[in-house]
Amino acid sequence: MEKPFASLEQRVAAGYLAMLPAFVPLENRQVHEAGQREFYELMGALFRLLAEEPELLFPTLHPDDAFPTRYKKEYGKPQLQANLSKAERAVKGLLGNLFLLGQGREVKLNWRERKILDRLGAGGGALPEAWTWMARRPGADPVAFAYCLFDPDHVYTRGVFAPLLGEEPFQRLEGWMLSQGYRAYDMYNAKWPDYRLSLRYANPAWGPERPSIGNEYKVMHTGVSAEYDAHVASPASLGVCVPRGLKLFLQHFGEMAPQVRELVLERTKRCDGCRYCVQTDKSGVRPLACLLVEGEELCPYYPGYAYRWPGLSQELVDRLTGFLDFMDGFAPDRSASE
């Protein structure tokens, strides 16, 4: 059930707290565990403060609201996205400034940001050792800094999404994937940081490259992608990753197990004549890409939009593992996951 928020800004701030992973330090000689814990507790205190007292950072608080679906179609409230984006910019600006301070850069904090640091006891004097280490170590980035992802080899988001999606079914799905050779990844955009952590499981049998973020675009590996979007009424969701679209698998529809066929017929988009698949055809004679399956014209493009759920059940896990297992039968290098 969606948690009630006193304001839209509180909803945004609470999303950062929801994504803060459990504390897992990196064993090294530069910054000991106690120092890493100090910084972790500082960032946790920051996210809790913003969630409990959003007025410290946001000049104006708006009534709480959220998009009904993660694709943010027309909602009849044109200011909602603008207000959400403004709130996000305020949090991102604060986190970005903290990262720059850690790098030793000269940063001009506004009075709200200075007041927040004072409340945290970090408004003067030397910065904590782990603060500067996380901002200056090789490969440092603002997202790993903000969420205290100390160990590059540890997948932090596994512990974040399990309780959000359903602990028992998630662990069962995860256990099946790991037993089949799938690998887990913390995923986020470091080049243009949006501070959205996601979890990706990918089967290396489909290729040695690192998998893409999400399950909609440039998907080259089977697996799942778990994401969190505070702008949506049900923020957490999990989607199936279908490599290179559905065409190959729809062509072998008859070879699927009954529960997999049911899933595919239930979730795959019906052709609506949008003609996206033939928009570059100047001849005007290229047939549409849809495939006729069980009397239905099914679209093979961008299946990730339909293959996504706000939570897991044991029945859904059965269907997902069956679908993944079927697709993996077409992997170019099945030995890579063994």
Disulfide bonds with the S-S distance in Angstrom:
none
